[in-house]
Amino acid sequence: MGALAAAAPVAPGHAQTKGGAPPKVPAATDSYRGQSFPRQRTPIEALPLNGQAEILRLETLLDQAYGALTASPTAAVFPPILAEAVAQAAEQAAAVEPTWNQDAYRREAALYAAEEARRHPPRPKR
């Protein structure tokens, strides 16, 4: 997982290297089982320098869940280890870049959690 946290270089002349604000990137909308949900994936050049690695990690983890969601109608989508990794990545991103709007990520993660619960409901305790 260390490679996921590596920061990518910013191109010379990019707005961030000049101190300008990164462009706003709207979340794309996807749907699953008739339910719409956002999928925000930010081009590297639009990421803030602070938090770039953390936001990339968060988006990469959400991509893993999306891949599982679309690969099979019965496979695990958001097992506890992935859900915890997403929560930690979101916390880390918020810690280093508190102004980065994570609403789309939260809604996407909520869909994966709900689908995981639908596919694999908790077993009753005996």
C-alpha positions as CSV (number, residue, x, y, z in Angstrom):
1,M,0.0,0.0,0.0
2,G,3.0,2.3,0.3
3,A,2.9,3.0,-3.4
4,L,-0.6,4.4,-3.1
5,A,0.5,7.1,-0.7
6,A,3.3,8.3,-3.0
7,A,2.8,11.9,-4.1
8,A,2.8,12.4,-7.9
9,P,4.8,15.4,-9.2
10,V,3.0,18.5,-10.4
11,A,3.8,19.7,-13.9
12,P,5.9,22.8,-14.1
13,G,3.8,25.8,-14.8
14,H,0.7,24.2,-13.2
15,A,-1.5,26.6,-11.2
16,Q,-0.5,24.9,-7.9
17,T,3.2,25.6,-8.5
18,K,2.3,29.2,-9.0
19,G,0.1,29.3,-5.8
20,G,-3.2,29.4,-7.7
21,A,-6.3,27.6,-6.6
22,P,-6.9,24.2,-8.1
23,P,-9.9,23.9,-10.5
24,K,-13.2,22.6,-9.2
25,V,-13.8,19.0,-10.3
26,P,-17.4,17.9,-10.2
27,A,-18.1,14.3,-9.2
28,A,-19.4,12.1,-12.0
29,T,-22.6,10.3,-11.3
30,D,-22.9,6.6,-11.7
31,S,-25.8,4.2,-10.9
32,Y,-26.2,0.8,-9.5
33,R,-29.4,-1.1,-9.1
34,G,-31.3,2.1,-9.9
35,Q,-29.6,4.1,-7.3
36,S,-27.4,7.1,-8.3
37,F,-24.2,7.8,-6.5
38,P,-21.3,10.2,-7.1
39,R,-17.8,9.0,-8.2
40,Q,-15.3,11.8,-7.8
41,R,-11.9,11.1,-9.3
42,T,-9.7,14.1,-9.5
43,P,-7.1,14.5,-12.2
44,I,-3.7,14.7,-10.6
45,E,-3.2,18.3,-11.9
46,A,-6.4,19.4,-10.0
47,L,-5.3,18.0,-6.6
48,P,-4.1,20.4,-4.0
49,L,-0.4,19.9,-3.1
50,N,-1.3,19.4,0.5
51,G,-3.3,16.2,0.7
52,Q,-2.5,15.1,-2.8
53,A,-1.2,11.6,-1.7
54,E,-4.0,11.2,0.8
55,I,-6.7,12.1,-1.7
56,L,-5.2,9.8,-4.3
57,R,-5.1,7.0,-1.8
58,L,-8.8,7.6,-0.8
59,E,-9.8,7.6,-4.5
60,T,-7.8,4.4,-5.2
61,L,-9.5,2.6,-2.3
62,L,-12.9,3.6,-3.5
63,D,-11.9,2.4,-7.0
64,Q,-11.2,-1.0,-5.5
65,A,-14.7,-1.1,-4.0
66,Y,-16.2,0.0,-7.3
67,G,-14.4,-2.7,-9.1
68,A,-15.7,-5.3,-6.7
69,L,-19.2,-3.8,-7.0
70,T,-19.3,-4.2,-10.8
71,A,-17.3,-7.4,-11.1
72,S,-19.8,-9.7,-9.4
73,P,-23.3,-9.5,-8.0
74,T,-22.4,-11.6,-5.0
75,A,-18.8,-10.9,-4.2
76,A,-17.8,-8.8,-1.2
77,V,-17.8,-5.1,-2.1
78,F,-16.8,-3.3,1.1
79,P,-15.4,-5.8,3.6
80,P,-14.5,-4.4,7.0
81,I,-10.8,-4.1,6.1
82,L,-11.5,-2.0,3.0
83,A,-14.1,0.1,4.8
84,E,-11.6,0.8,7.6
85,A,-8.9,1.7,5.1
86,V,-11.3,4.2,3.4
87,A,-12.2,5.7,6.7
88,Q,-8.6,6.1,7.6
89,A,-7.7,7.6,4.2
90,A,-10.6,10.1,4.5
91,E,-9.4,11.1,8.0
92,Q,-5.8,11.5,6.8
93,A,-6.9,13.6,3.8
94,A,-9.1,15.8,6.0
95,A,-6.2,16.3,8.5
96,V,-3.8,17.6,5.8
97,E,-6.3,19.3,3.5
98,P,-9.4,20.3,5.6
99,T,-10.9,22.4,2.9
100,W,-11.2,19.4,0.4
101,N,-14.9,18.6,0.1
102,Q,-15.4,14.9,0.8
103,D,-19.2,14.7,0.4
104,A,-19.0,12.7,-2.8
105,Y,-16.6,10.2,-1.2
106,R,-18.8,9.8,1.8
107,R,-21.9,9.1,-0.4
108,E,-20.0,6.7,-2.6
109,A,-18.7,4.8,0.5
110,A,-22.2,4.7,1.9
111,L,-23.5,3.0,-1.2
112,Y,-20.7,0.4,-1.0
113,A,-21.4,-0.2,2.7
114,A,-25.1,-0.6,2.0
115,E,-24.5,-3.0,-0.9
116,E,-22.1,-5.0,1.3
117,A,-24.8,-5.3,4.0
118,R,-27.3,-6.4,1.3
119,R,-25.0,-9.0,-0.2
120,H,-23.7,-10.3,3.1
121,P,-26.1,-9.5,6.0
122,P,-24.7,-9.9,9.5
123,R,-25.3,-13.3,10.9
124,P,-27.5,-13.5,14.0
125,K,-25.6,-14.1,17.2
126,R,-26.3,-17.3,19.0
